[in-house]
Amino acid sequence: LGLRHRVSIEGILTPDCNEFKTNLNSKRHCFPTKKLVKAYWGPIREKYMTEKLYLLEDSSFNLNAANLLGIQGFHVTHMEGQSINEGIKAFLVKGITLPNGDGEDYAFSDVKYLKSKNKVDALSINEELWGKLKKELQRETSNCHALRIVDVGAGLLNMFDKIFGENGLETGVLNEIHYLAYESNSKLLAICRNKLREYGFSSQFADDDVFCGKIKLCDGGSVDVTVTLKSSDFAGETLDSDVHLLIGCCFADLFEPNLLAKSLLSFLGTAGSKGLGQSRTLIYFPITFSGVTSFYPANTHSADVPSDTAAFRAYAKSLERMGHNLDPLRLVDAMKAHGIELVSCARPSNWNISAKLHPYLWKTMLYFFCSSGLPCLHDGNIDGIGWVNRALANKPNIHVTNVDLLFELNRATLVKESDHEADDIFVEEIEFSAPGVVGKEDKSWSSSLLPNQIEVQSVCSLISSGTELKVFNGLFDSAALDVNIKGMADADMEYPLSYGYSLVGKVVKCGSSVSDAETLIGKLVFSFSPHASRHVLDRDAVQIVPDGISAEDAIFMPSVETALSLVHDANVRLGESVAIYGQGLIGLLVTAILCRSNIAGNHSLGSVTTFDMVPARLACSCLMGATDALLPSQAENAGPYDVSIEISGNGRALQSAIDHTMSNGRIILGSWYGNKDIKLKLGIDFHRSHKTIITSQVSEISAPLRGLWTKSRRFDLTWELVKVLRPSRLLTKTARLSDAQSTYELLD
């Protein structure tokens, strides 16, 4: 396993060894039963009195009994699908020592881990969603004076600190808060008691876990607070009172999504749809792991040492085997299936862990990688310990992708149907009026439809951070919006301008000549339309969203089609190496499509290397399946490549793509540079290289493919890819139309 120089193991005893045969041949000592434990293990302990002995077992009784004789135990958890081979690997890896830098070996402590983690959590929680949660709570408690909160994974009360901290809750009409904290670890509960006493809380009895006190909130007002500590797990219990807010920090990804949703319903007293008096409960899951751990900067593979991307892919696999959920969308779907709706999903809430700033947490994360990921990594000649040594030497930052989720359980949902027979309908629409200026315009339309028209009520629309940012900044020439999209061919790119080309909504009304009106009403449809609350469109200007695709995924259809067009134009052959410059939305989708063939994990079949400056994008690139996700400065050592795809919109990236593509290779140019001048060095090396630069644009099928492919055929494949890729997991922010100016400024 490559552990010889890191773990001191003198030998391994198995039941066929002589030491065991002696006992097995004895009628008295045939098995370590409850009555014969000492007789079975005693002779072995005596023979190896000066050695450290370890017992790998799946029986807790045998482990405890052997421990009484001085034999240390290691539990092989076969109930979780762990084989004896994997158990041995995990045991050996746990013997690895991580230097502290002060001459002492690292030792795991759950208390020290949580204290160090909580500091990073405080920096990582998405403040925008936190602000939204506070507003929702103010609205929810506007007619009552008591707020009830349940923390289902209290730990060291880090969320208690957040709620009552500098940017915490405001008083409003509140005069009391009830806080119920679940924590099954008795060691942590003792620290929680001390923390509450430091806050000035007191309990009536010494062993009582109900604490009372008064706290001043961030707006200066004071409230009475009662904290109840529960030394149990929330699962299996049912609350006997209403709850306004349920919190679980670093919590939701530890469970199978459907089991978590069912447990929450049971816990909140809503199993069987019979709720309590409180009509609405908010469920807040900050710092929910979204599947990607990475080093920044990352290293490629060298000799037998795996790349960081490959190592963390093994770590993710080990987490999944332990029952962790690495896909927040699975949780969103499960909650929705149980009547718990998503209010908001906010990214990023990522961890950025520095070996210098967070030394204990950094070492603990490496300890987790060793104990969980390394056993999955050991295969053939892969040098997992070499990977650990490289990390210890380089001390890269550890980047962990998280997402903050806010749900609501509404027991009294009121569905209001729109009045479609009104004389006029009011529409909100985004309009770009000048460079750097965009806003929401309110318009009134007639409710009457032409025979072949339909009315679509918008659900959501997607901002193209590349194209629309150029429109926002005025970096475009006057031209048709899109020569191949109905409704855009006759409109010019001139201010004032309504723009956008990725909208999904529900059909609410059909004209008299719409042949499929009966089946169309209520359907999700996609259209290449600007951002607006409603649209009146020709029937043939929309596509019905296929079953099994959500509106949030469907808005990515044009982006997925663009990525597919780039992949088609790149024409990557099996065994070729590909570099992708830029891991914005289109770049990530190109990565995902290329990696669907599973060549990225096998260098003999080909590789996909991605480049970007932003750690969060590199982390997403790993999630999409990239072989390596690197900084642009690493391109020279990582290349050259057979094919380079440039979709960063950055002239330096285009130059790097040209420089690090092999002679006779292909450079696919997918960026639109608008009216910006780009300087390139195309000297003698380029002149003699016979490299091909191909421009790629999605509006038309490229000439080499027109004999086989049509737009209709590509749309069909695009929808299949949307269903498979589920691109909504790449969403980083949601906003209202009224927030247009601040949203585009944030993109800029």
Secondary structure, 3 states (H helix, E strand, C coil): CCCCCCCCCCCCCCCCCHHHHHHHCCCCCCCCCCCCHHHHHHHHHHHCCCCCCEEEECCHHHHHHHHHCCCEEEECCHHHCCCHHHHHHHHHHHCCCCECCCCCECCCCHHHHHHHHHHHHHHHCCHHHHHHHHHHHHHHCCCCCEEEEEECCCCCCHHHHHHCCCCCCCCCCCCEEEEEEECCCHHHHHHHHHHHHHCCCEECCCCCCEEEEEEECCCCCEEEEEEEEECCCCCCCCCCCCCCEEECCCCHHHCCHHHHHHHHHHHCCCHHHCCCCCCEEEEEEEEEEEEEEEEECCCCCECCECCHHHHHHHHHHHHHHCCCCCCHHHHHHHHHHCCEEEEEEECCCCEEECCCCCHHHHHHHHHHHHHHHHHHHCCCCCCHHHHHHHHHHHCCEEEEEEEEEEEEEECCCCCCCCCCCCCEEEEEEEEEEECCEEEEEEEEEECCCCCCEEEEEEEEECCCCCHHHHHHHCCCCCCECCCCCCCCCCCECCCCECCCCCEEEEEEEECCCCCCHHHHCCCEEEECCCCECEEEEEHHHEEECCCCCCHHHHCCHHHHHHHHHHHHHHCCCCCCEEEEECCCHHHHHHHHHHHCCCCCCCCCCCEEEEECCCHHHHHHHHHHCCCEEECHHHHHHHCCEEEEEECCCCHHHHHHHHHCEEEEEEEEECCCCCCCCCCCCCCHHHHCCCCEEEECCCCCCCHHHCCCCCHHHHHHHHHHHHHHHCHHHHCCCCCCHHHHHHHHHHHC
